Each structure stands twice: as structure tokens, then as C-alpha cells.
Amino acid sequence: MHRTTPQWQAADAAHFLHPFTDFQGLARKGARIITRAEGIYLWDSDGHRLLDAMSGLWCVNVGYGQQALVDAATRQMQQLPFYNAFFQTATPPAIELAELLAEVTPPQFQHVFFAGSGSEGNDTVVRMVRRYWDLLGQPERQVLISRRNAYHGSTMAGASLGGMSGMHAQGGLPIPGIAHIEQPYFHAHGQGLTADEFGLVAARWLEDEILAIGPGKVAAFIGEPVQGAGGVIIPPATYWPEIQRICDKYGVLLVSDEVICGFGRTGRWFGCETFGFRPDLMTFAKGVTSGYVPLGGVMVGERVARVLIERGGEFNHGYTYSGHPVACAVALANLKLIRELRLVEHVHDDVGPYLAEQYAALRGHPLVGDAETCGLMGAILLLKDPAHRRPFAEELEIGMVCRGHCFREGLVMRAVGDRMIVAPPLVITRGQIDELMALVRRCLDLTLADAQRQGWLS
Ligand SMILES: *Cc1c(COP(=O)(O)O)cnc(C)c1O
């Protein structure tokens, strides 16, 4: 059905409660209606083209319009659109995907538990690690430690694991048995230290917390290799190996939330490979299907899988759509395409280093306090006085000012506070990165011009 943009916006405001949205604010402005996409570009209902430097919501790793994924979904819907994996049944796509995931993930992973999303995957993590310690006769090991400004989803357990204060303020969160330590954000917490020194200091906050709670009560530590929604916070190289050492020392399970970092984003298949640690569990979603259909899950390392399997008894947990055949068929096609197009190598050897060079060159810009990348994730910290590391006043919402320019200029770049972040589709070419950088520079310049005109720099 064809409607004009105002007609879409009116119907949207009348009936659609959007996620993470101030409903009145949106109704006043009207939603941006996206109607089609191809490659790394989106088009809105007015026919404007946008370069989607956020891969939808960090998920469209293979880019839009990949026919192989469409064909896989069509074939599977025709043959068997749904059957469940409860009651000792299975479907070929779920089995084949489990097999392929065991192949592309690090060697300790031979088993998978499927869910419908990243949030559900992290709910599974909470249930599973507590079950693991129960089965080992240590039921007092209940506490999961996470980090402030982490994002682990929006269900009760996901939002509790996450460290977003705005989310904890609503709905009585966090649930019991979740603790948070400070994030490894060098700009905020690393004054007076080198990055490598800070990485060790930040990791030892975990040890302090384990000792404060009591090692016999800590079940697991969970973290994103690079915090995505928190603003692309890239930890120093020393951080994760030290986290690993601490988890090993106290027998605490290590969980890597790979929902964003997985499937090539950091230049290896998984973020834990880029940062050199060996998780016991890995949550995945987003890039596993490139977002074409919803799918998530948990890779279960042999340490945990053996206990769940061999100690027996029913694990009273699962979802109607655990191992959904259409979602699994699309994931299979997606992972095969990532291999065929050699996208992980493309990020690692070619466009990742190229983006890093381009970001390094932004550092002289009068608004840029930091410009850093990891694989195909990038963050620019906007400061009013980079030389003295002075921030803009919070109420100016400088990130939102910049983001406004981005949309008008045809670029989707997200603002998280004063950090402007990107995570473009892995299929992006060098030529398209040039186009992205021209837009980024133009939007920074327009933001600078606003700041000068309004007197925000003094
Ligand atoms: C998006 C995200 C989630 C939640 O995934 P959903 O599919 O939205 O439930 C969990 N963890 C991380 C790191 C994420 O980025």
C-alpha cells in the first residue's frame, strides 16, 4: 500500500510504541520511515538515500539485498516453516547450524543452545551458569558480575546484567544476584596511567569484587569484548588477558557477550579471538543472521556442556523458537556467505586497517578528542577543547547535534553521549569508506560551525 510520509507518521504515532523511545517526543517529530535497502544504503519514504554506517542495529554484516539469504528463507518456509526442538525432535537446519557454529567458533565450543535474540541468550546464560554450579554441588555460587555501561539486552535478566542506569531505574532492576564493576573506559577512568597500565587496573576491579562478594559465591563474569551500545568502548590490550587470569584463579566462569563482536566485526570470527581470551560461554545474535530474521543463542564450552550433559536431569529451560528452522536456514546461508566472500579476512586485512588509518587522520580536527577503531567499529569522542580534554556541557547534547547533521547529510552515525559511533556492514569497500569519511568530516565541520556560532567553545 502506498502512503505519503505524513500518513505513515500519523498511523505510526497512533498505534506503534517504539522500543527505547520517548513516545510524545516521537509523535511530535514523526518517525523516519525506511522503505528499502541495498548493499550499505537505505532509502526513506521521501526517497532520500542514507549510508547506513550502523548496519541496521549492528547486525547487517553481509549488507542488504543478499539473495542467498532470501532464497534460504523461501525454500525453508516452503518445506517446513516451523517445527520445535522440544520433546526430542529436531530439524535439519538447526542441526546443520549447530554443526557449523561448532566449526567457526573457538575449539572449546562444541555445543549450542538456541534462543530468539541476544536478550534471550543472556537469560539462558543466567539460568545455565547457576544450573552448572548447582550440578557441581556449589549452589551458593549464584552471583554474576558485569560492568557499568554494559549492554546485554532488555529482558529482566539482560537488562539486569547490563549496566545502564536508565534501564535499572525502571521495572525494579537489577534482579538479585547481579553485581557491577566499573567499565574499562580509559578516557573516563585512566587519568595519569598509560593505556596498558589502566587495562590491568580495570581488570583488577573484578578481583576486588570477587573478594568482596566471596569467591565461593561468584558464578560468572560477563562482558562484551568491545562495549557496543555503551559507545564503542575499546579496552586496552592488557585488559582481557588479565580478566582471564582472574577468572581462572577463582574458578569463575567467563562469558563473552559476542552479540555485536561476533561474526567478523572485530576482524576475527569472534571478539574473544581478537582480544586473546578463552570464554566458557558465548552469547550471540545479530550478525548470526545478519539481522534478516531474528536468532540468538549461547555457545556452550565443553567445561559447562559436559556437566549439563553428564550430570543429567532435565534443564527446565527453552523457547518455542529455539532452533527455528527458517532462522537457522538463514543463519546457515549467512555464515556460508561470510566464508565465501571472505568477509572476516576483508575486515582484518583490508577495510579494518583502512578505517583505522582514516580515523587516525581525524585526530587533528578541533572537535575530536579521540578517534579509535576496532575492526569495523569506530568511535569519535567530541570534546570542546581536545588539547585540555574539556568536554561540552552535557545539556548541549553535542552528540545529538552532530547526529542531526548526519541524518540531513545522508549518514546514519549514532550518538552515545558525546561519542559518535559507527559499525558499517562488513561488505563495505575502500571506496565506500572514502564516501563515509567525507560525510563524517562534513558533519563534524557542520557541528563545529554550530558550536562556534552559538559560543559553545568558550
Ligand atoms: C543487542 C545486544 C544484545 C541484545 O540482543 P537483542 O537481540 O536485542 O535481544 C545483547 N548483548 C549485546 C552486546 C548487544 O549488543
The ligand as a MOL file (V3000), in Angstrom:
LIG
                    3D

  0  0  0     0  0            999 V3000
M  V30 BEGIN CTAB
M  V30 COUNTS 15 15 0 0 0
M  V30 BEGIN ATOM
M  V30 1 C 21.9160 -6.0650 21.0360 0
M  V30 2 C 22.6490 -6.7090 22.1380 0
M  V30 3 C 22.0240 -7.6330 22.9960 0
M  V30 4 C 20.5550 -7.9030 22.9420 0
M  V30 5 O 20.1750 -8.5140 21.7670 0
M  V30 6 P 18.6170 -8.4560 21.3300 0
M  V30 7 O 18.6030 -9.3130 20.1170 0
M  V30 8 O 18.2770 -7.0190 21.0980 0
M  V30 9 O 17.8260 -9.0150 22.4450 0
M  V30 10 C 22.7920 -8.2810 23.9260 0
M  V30 11 N 24.1040 -8.0390 24.0280 0
M  V30 12 C 24.7360 -7.1580 23.2380 0
M  V30 13 C 26.2120 -6.9690 23.3880 0
M  V30 14 C 24.0250 -6.4380 22.2950 0
M  V30 15 O 24.6290 -5.5340 21.5400 0
M  V30 END ATOM
M  V30 BEGIN BOND
M  V30 1 1 1 2
M  V30 2 1 2 3
M  V30 3 2 2 14
M  V30 4 1 3 4
M  V30 5 2 3 10
M  V30 6 1 4 5
M  V30 7 1 5 6
M  V30 8 2 6 7
M  V30 9 1 6 8
M  V30 10 1 6 9
M  V30 11 1 10 11
M  V30 12 2 11 12
M  V30 13 1 12 13
M  V30 14 1 12 14
M  V30 15 1 14 15
M  V30 END BOND
M  V30 END CTAB
M  END
